[in-house]
């Protein structure tokens, strides 16, 4: 019996907001949370630097990133797969 092991690494889906650096993309993760005191739904966002070995993800693409070992000072996520290609204007 071979069961697929569930990965303990976190995965997030977000939009590429910068692809200017070599082998790195900046990914914006947006989430909606309830304000602690007032109860209003508020949009929060975080930016993560993700490793993109082949430079295949471009500005505006929606991608999935997963946790990894530290690759550089600010980079400890890896781009895993393309969820949706950017819409050409």
N, C-alpha and C positions, 0 to 999 in steps of 0.2 A: 504494500500500500504506500504510494507516494503522494503525500499531501503537499500542496503548495504552502510554503511558509509565508505568513504575513509579515511584511517588512515593518520594523519598529521605527524606521525613519519617517519624519514628517514630510508630507508633500503638500504643495500649495499651487494654486493656479492664478496667474496674473498676466498683466500686459507689459510688453517690453517698451520701456520709455527711453532707453539709450543703448546704442550698439556701437559706439565710437571707439571703445577700447578693444585691444587685441584679446581674443578668446574670452571676453567678458561681456555679459549683457546686464543691464540694470532692469529689474522687474518690479513693477508697482503692484502690491497686493492691497485690494480694497475690501473692507469688511464693514458690516453694520452691527453696531452694538447699542444696547440700551444704556442711557445715561444713569449713573448710579443714584443720583439724588432726584432728578426730575423725571426720569422714566421715558424721556423722548428718545427716539431712535436716531443715532448720530453716525455719520460715516467716518470711519477711521482708515488710515492707510499707512503702509510701511513699504520701504524700498529695500530690496535685497540685491546684492551682486551675485550673479550666477555664472558658473564656468560653462563656456560654449566653445568646445574644442575646435570645431570646424567652421565656426562663424556662420552657421546656417540660419539663425534667427534674426529677423530684422525688426526695425521700429514699427510698433503697432501690432505685432503678432501676439496672440494669446498663447502662453506656454505653461507647461507644468514643470516645477522645480522640486528637487528633493534634497534633504540634508546630506552633507558629506563631511569628511574630515576637513580641517582648515587647509585651504589651498593657498591663500595669501592672507595679509593682515585683515582685510575686510570681506574676503570671499570664502564662504563655507557652504555654498549651495551649488548644485549642478543642474543644468537644464536637461530635462529628460525627454520630453516630446512636445510636438506642436499640437495645440488644441484647435486653434483657428488661425488661418493666414490673415494678414492685414488686408483691409479693403483698399484697393488702389483708387486714388482720387483722380 
